[in-house]
């Protein structure tokens, strides 16, 4: 009798907790993700938060991803499966996945199939979102493979003006968004958009964040709440190795959102910088693919956004790239010093990354 009473009390407490929690749609697009999928799904099942649905969108996987999803769906009624009738390209599939969330959800928690969440993730993110109704995106620190990642906002900056966060990114590359798995999104902002991501180029998730922040603010949780996996088989890793198409994405992002968040002078300066970076990476791409075909491809894409390839500048970068490659054959590596600044009594040298000046 005592055991039955305890069970009823636990069920009652669980129901009360669920009724007080806004409904969250957790969303995972899956394409041949069987290797890490169990770890991903089980991290959702282990959440302290209870009022959620879990929508897994299978994009015509040829491994046993669908079988794994079905196995877990039989164990928990909150898991819902959407099985695509035809294969969709990555950005198309992500937008398609967003359309599957429940019309009753207040928030959407994205989780890619090779990532996972810490047990308190949804609870902590929803707390911040509920505290500040104008917040449309909530992020946090993340475990990025083996390192804690993302620029740190001053504690306790749970609330941040959306326009200011966008300006910091566009002007200083201060990056607070992380991977899509790192974000909680307000569902009504998703529903009002026909497409969350720009499907014309890969990794348009940053542009999506800037789009949201045109009309909302930014929340941040000062805890490590998500894990982002880095591995050779990931789609973005293989895409980055195969071509430099992302550089057009950066240019498009600055062209579209620079006028929204920056002054005219700031925007012109950033377009000049991004155009210079574009020419640098185009020179590299010419060496790694069909030169003339690559040139024509990007010349056409630049023309579509009202820009032109500056052939004199490109020629200089082509020569520079040749010089770098010749040095590499001799075991000499060139580095780019982006800036030096004094920190206390020490001089700190910052080395530019691939997108550096």
C-alpha positions as CSV (number, residue, x, y, z in Angstrom):
1,X,0.0,0.0,0.0
2,X,2.8,2.4,0.9
3,X,4.5,1.6,-2.4
4,X,1.3,2.4,-4.3
5,X,0.9,5.7,-2.5
6,X,4.5,6.7,-3.2
7,X,4.0,5.9,-6.9
8,X,0.8,8.0,-7.1
9,X,2.6,10.9,-5.3
10,X,5.5,10.6,-7.8
11,X,3.1,10.6,-10.8
12,X,1.2,13.6,-9.3
13,X,4.5,15.5,-8.8
14,X,5.6,14.6,-12.3
15,X,2.3,15.8,-13.8
16,X,2.5,19.1,-11.8
17,X,6.1,19.7,-13.0
18,X,5.1,19.0,-16.6
19,X,2.2,21.3,-16.5
20,X,4.5,24.1,-15.3
21,X,7.0,23.5,-18.1
22,X,6.6,25.2,-21.6
23,X,6.3,22.5,-24.3
24,X,9.6,22.0,-26.1
25,X,10.1,20.4,-29.5
26,X,13.5,18.7,-29.7
27,X,14.6,18.2,-33.3
28,X,17.2,15.9,-34.8
29,X,17.7,15.5,-38.6
30,X,19.3,12.1,-39.3
31,X,21.2,10.9,-42.4
32,X,23.3,7.8,-41.9
33,X,24.0,8.8,-38.2
34,X,23.9,5.3,-36.7
35,X,27.4,5.5,-35.2
36,X,26.5,8.2,-32.7
37,X,22.7,8.2,-32.8
38,X,22.1,6.2,-29.6
39,X,24.2,8.5,-27.5
40,X,22.3,11.5,-29.0
41,X,18.9,10.0,-28.3
42,X,19.7,8.9,-24.8
43,X,20.9,12.4,-23.9
44,X,17.4,13.6,-24.6
45,X,15.8,10.9,-22.6
46,X,18.1,11.8,-19.7
47,X,16.9,15.4,-19.6
48,X,15.8,16.8,-16.2
49,X,13.1,18.6,-18.2
50,X,10.1,16.4,-19.0
51,X,7.6,18.4,-21.2
52,X,9.0,17.7,-24.6
53,X,8.5,15.9,-27.8
54,X,11.4,14.5,-29.8
55,X,11.1,14.7,-33.5
56,X,13.6,12.6,-35.5
57,X,13.6,13.3,-39.2
58,X,15.2,10.4,-41.2
59,X,16.5,11.7,-44.5
60,X,16.5,8.3,-46.4
61,X,19.4,6.9,-44.4
62,X,21.0,3.8,-45.9
63,X,22.4,2.5,-42.6
64,X,20.4,1.3,-39.7
65,X,19.5,4.8,-38.4
66,X,15.8,4.3,-38.9
67,X,15.8,1.0,-37.0
68,X,17.5,2.7,-34.1
69,X,15.0,5.5,-34.0
70,X,12.1,3.0,-34.1
71,X,13.6,1.1,-31.3
72,X,13.6,4.1,-29.0
73,X,10.2,5.3,-30.2
74,X,8.7,2.1,-28.9
75,X,10.1,2.9,-25.5
76,X,8.9,6.5,-25.1
77,X,5.7,7.9,-26.6
78,X,7.2,11.4,-26.7
79,X,9.5,10.3,-29.6
80,X,8.0,11.0,-33.0
81,X,9.4,9.8,-36.3
82,X,9.2,11.6,-39.7
83,X,10.6,9.5,-42.5
84,X,11.3,11.5,-45.6
85,X,9.9,10.2,-48.8
86,X,12.8,11.4,-50.8
87,X,16.4,12.5,-50.1
88,X,16.9,16.2,-49.5
89,X,20.1,18.2,-49.6
90,X,21.4,19.3,-46.2
91,X,20.0,22.8,-45.9
92,X,16.7,21.8,-47.5
93,X,16.4,18.9,-45.0
94,X,17.1,21.2,-42.1
95,X,14.3,23.6,-43.2
96,X,12.0,20.6,-43.8
97,X,12.8,19.3,-40.3
98,X,11.8,22.6,-38.7
99,X,8.4,22.3,-40.4
100,X,7.8,19.0,-38.4
101,X,7.7,20.6,-34.9
102,X,4.5,20.6,-33.0
103,X,2.2,23.6,-33.4
104,X,1.9,23.6,-29.6
105,X,5.7,23.9,-28.9
106,X,6.9,27.1,-27.3
107,X,10.6,26.4,-27.9
108,X,12.6,24.3,-30.3
109,X,15.8,22.6,-29.2
110,X,18.0,21.6,-32.2
111,X,20.2,18.6,-31.7
112,X,22.3,17.1,-34.5
113,X,22.6,13.3,-34.6
114,X,26.3,13.2,-33.7
115,X,26.0,15.6,-30.8
116,X,24.5,15.3,-27.3
117,X,23.1,17.3,-24.4
118,X,23.9,17.5,-20.7
119,X,21.0,16.5,-18.5
120,X,20.2,20.0,-17.3
121,X,20.5,21.6,-20.8
122,X,16.8,22.2,-21.7
123,X,15.9,23.2,-18.1
124,X,18.6,25.9,-18.0
125,X,17.9,27.3,-21.5
126,X,14.2,27.4,-21.0
127,X,14.7,29.2,-17.6
128,X,16.5,32.0,-19.4
129,X,14.0,32.2,-22.2
130,X,11.1,32.4,-19.8
131,X,12.8,35.1,-17.7
132,X,13.2,37.3,-20.8
133,X,10.2,37.1,-23.2
134,X,12.0,39.1,-25.9
135,X,14.8,36.5,-26.2
136,X,14.5,34.5,-29.4
137,X,17.8,32.5,-29.1
138,X,19.4,31.0,-26.1
139,X,23.0,29.7,-26.3
140,X,25.6,28.5,-23.7
141,X,29.1,27.3,-23.4
142,X,29.7,24.0,-25.2
143,X,32.2,21.2,-25.1
144,X,33.6,21.4,-28.6
145,X,35.2,18.0,-29.0
146,X,37.8,18.2,-26.2
147,X,37.7,21.9,-25.5
148,X,35.2,24.3,-23.9
149,X,34.2,26.7,-26.7
150,X,32.5,30.0,-27.5
151,X,33.5,33.6,-26.7
152,X,32.6,34.3,-23.1
153,X,30.1,37.0,-22.3
154,X,30.6,38.8,-19.0
155,X,28.8,37.0,-16.2
156,X,25.9,37.2,-15.5
157,X,24.8,38.4,-18.9
158,X,21.8,36.1,-19.3
159,X,20.1,38.8,-21.4
160,X,21.8,40.6,-24.3
161,X,20.5,43.0,-26.8
162,X,20.1,41.2,-30.1
163,X,21.4,44.0,-32.3
164,X,24.5,44.4,-30.1
165,X,25.3,40.7,-30.3
166,X,24.9,40.9,-34.1
167,X,27.2,43.9,-34.3
168,X,29.9,42.2,-32.2
169,X,29.9,39.3,-34.6
170,X,29.9,41.3,-37.8
171,X,32.6,43.8,-36.6
172,X,34.8,41.7,-34.3
173,X,33.9,38.1,-35.1
174,X,32.8,37.6,-31.5
175,X,31.0,34.3,-31.8
176,X,28.3,33.4,-29.2
177,X,26.1,31.1,-31.3
178,X,28.0,27.9,-31.6
179,X,26.7,25.0,-33.7
180,X,22.9,24.5,-34.2
181,X,23.0,21.9,-31.4
182,X,24.0,24.7,-29.1
183,X,20.8,26.7,-29.5
184,X,17.3,26.9,-28.1
185,X,15.0,28.8,-30.5
186,X,11.6,30.4,-29.9
187,X,9.2,28.3,-32.0
188,X,7.0,31.2,-33.2
189,X,10.0,32.8,-34.9
190,X,10.5,29.5,-36.7
191,X,6.9,29.2,-37.8
192,X,6.7,32.7,-39.2
193,X,9.5,31.9,-41.7
194,X,9.1,29.8,-44.8
195,X,12.7,28.9,-44.5
196,X,15.0,29.2,-41.4
197,X,18.2,28.6,-43.4
198,X,19.2,30.0,-46.7
199,X,19.4,26.9,-48.9
200,X,21.7,28.5,-51.5
201,X,24.9,27.8,-49.5
202,X,25.9,25.4,-46.7
203,X,26.3,26.4,-43.0
204,X,23.9,29.3,-43.2
205,X,23.0,28.9,-39.5
206,X,24.9,32.1,-38.6
207,X,22.8,34.0,-41.1
208,X,19.7,32.4,-39.5
209,X,20.8,33.7,-36.1
210,X,21.3,37.2,-37.4
211,X,17.8,37.0,-39.0
212,X,16.2,36.1,-35.7
213,X,18.1,38.8,-33.9
214,X,16.6,41.5,-36.1
215,X,13.4,41.1,-34.1
216,X,14.5,39.4,-30.8
217,X,17.2,39.4,-28.1
218,X,19.9,36.9,-27.1
219,X,20.0,34.7,-24.0
220,X,23.1,33.0,-22.6
221,X,23.6,30.4,-20.0
222,X,27.0,30.4,-18.3
223,X,27.3,26.6,-18.2
224,X,28.6,23.9,-20.5
225,X,25.3,22.4,-21.7
226,X,26.0,20.7,-25.0
227,X,28.6,18.6,-26.8
228,X,29.7,19.2,-30.4
229,X,31.5,16.3,-32.1
230,X,34.3,16.9,-34.5
231,X,35.1,13.9,-36.7
232,X,36.3,13.1,-40.2
233,X,32.9,11.7,-41.4
234,X,30.8,14.8,-40.6
235,X,29.1,16.5,-43.5
236,X,30.5,19.9,-42.8
237,X,34.1,18.5,-42.3
238,X,34.0,16.8,-45.7
239,X,32.4,19.7,-47.4
240,X,35.0,22.1,-46.1
241,X,37.8,19.8,-47.3
242,X,36.2,19.4,-50.7
243,X,35.6,23.1,-51.6
244,X,35.5,26.7,-50.4
245,X,31.8,27.3,-51.1
246,X,31.3,28.7,-47.6
247,X,33.2,31.9,-48.6
248,X,30.3,33.0,-50.7
249,X,28.1,32.4,-47.7
250,X,30.1,34.9,-45.6
251,X,30.0,37.5,-48.4
252,X,26.2,37.1,-48.7
253,X,25.8,37.3,-45.0
254,X,27.6,40.6,-44.8
255,X,25.8,42.0,-47.8
256,X,22.4,41.1,-46.4
257,X,22.8,41.9,-42.7
258,X,25.6,44.5,-42.7
259,X,23.1,47.3,-43.6
260,X,20.8,46.1,-40.8
261,X,23.2,46.1,-37.9
262,X,26.1,48.3,-39.0
263,X,26.6,52.0,-40.0
264,X,27.3,52.7,-43.7
265,X,31.0,53.3,-43.0
266,X,31.3,50.1,-40.9
267,X,29.5,48.1,-43.6
268,X,31.8,49.3,-46.4
269,X,34.8,48.4,-44.3
270,X,33.6,44.9,-43.6
271,X,32.6,44.3,-47.3
272,X,36.2,45.3,-48.3
273,X,37.6,43.0,-45.7
274,X,35.4,40.0,-46.7
275,X,36.1,40.6,-50.4
276,X,39.8,40.5,-49.7
277,X,39.3,37.2,-47.8
278,X,37.2,35.9,-50.7
279,X,40.0,36.5,-53.2
280,X,42.5,34.9,-50.9
281,X,40.5,31.7,-50.6
282,X,39.5,31.8,-54.2
283,X,43.3,31.7,-55.1
284,X,43.6,28.6,-52.9
285,X,40.5,27.0,-54.5
286,X,42.0,27.5,-57.9
287,X,44.9,25.3,-57.0
288,X,42.7,22.6,-55.5
289,X,40.1,22.2,-58.3
290,X,39.6,22.9,-62.0
291,X,41.0,26.4,-62.2
292,X,39.0,27.8,-65.1
293,X,35.8,26.1,-64.0
294,X,36.2,27.3,-60.4
295,X,36.9,30.9,-61.6
296,X,33.8,31.0,-63.8
297,X,31.7,29.5,-61.0
298,X,32.6,32.1,-58.4
299,X,32.7,34.9,-60.9
300,X,29.1,34.1,-61.7
301,X,28.1,33.9,-58.1
302,X,29.7,37.2,-57.3
303,X,27.9,38.8,-60.3
304,X,24.6,37.6,-58.8
305,X,25.3,39.7,-55.7
306,X,26.5,42.8,-57.6
307,X,30.3,42.2,-57.1
308,X,33.1,41.4,-59.4
309,X,36.4,39.5,-59.1
310,X,39.3,41.9,-59.0
311,X,41.8,40.1,-61.2
312,X,44.8,42.1,-60.2
313,X,44.2,41.3,-56.5
314,X,43.5,37.6,-57.3
315,X,46.7,37.4,-59.3
316,X,48.7,38.6,-56.2
317,X,47.0,36.0,-54.0
318,X,47.6,33.2,-56.6
319,X,51.3,34.1,-56.6
320,X,51.3,34.2,-52.8
321,X,49.6,30.8,-52.6
322,X,52.2,29.3,-55.0
323,X,55.0,30.7,-52.8
324,X,53.3,29.2,-49.7
325,X,53.0,25.8,-51.4
326,X,56.7,25.9,-52.5
327,X,57.8,26.7,-49.0
328,X,55.6,23.8,-47.7
329,X,57.4,21.4,-49.9
330,X,60.6,22.4,-48.2
331,X,59.1,22.0,-44.8
332,X,58.6,25.7,-44.1
333,X,55.3,26.9,-42.8
334,X,54.1,30.5,-43.2
335,X,52.0,32.0,-40.4
336,X,50.0,35.2,-40.5
337,X,50.3,37.6,-37.5
338,X,46.9,39.1,-37.2
339,X,47.5,41.5,-34.3
340,X,49.6,42.0,-31.2
341,X,48.4,43.5,-28.0
342,X,49.8,44.1,-24.6
343,X,48.1,42.0,-21.8
344,X,49.5,43.1,-18.4
345,X,53.3,42.9,-18.7
346,X,53.1,40.4,-21.6
347,X,52.8,40.8,-25.3
348,X,50.1,38.5,-26.8
349,X,50.5,37.4,-30.4
350,X,47.3,36.3,-32.1
351,X,47.7,34.2,-35.2
352,X,45.1,34.5,-37.9
353,X,43.0,31.5,-38.8
354,X,42.0,30.5,-42.3
355,X,39.6,33.3,-42.6
356,X,42.1,35.8,-41.2
357,X,43.5,38.9,-43.0
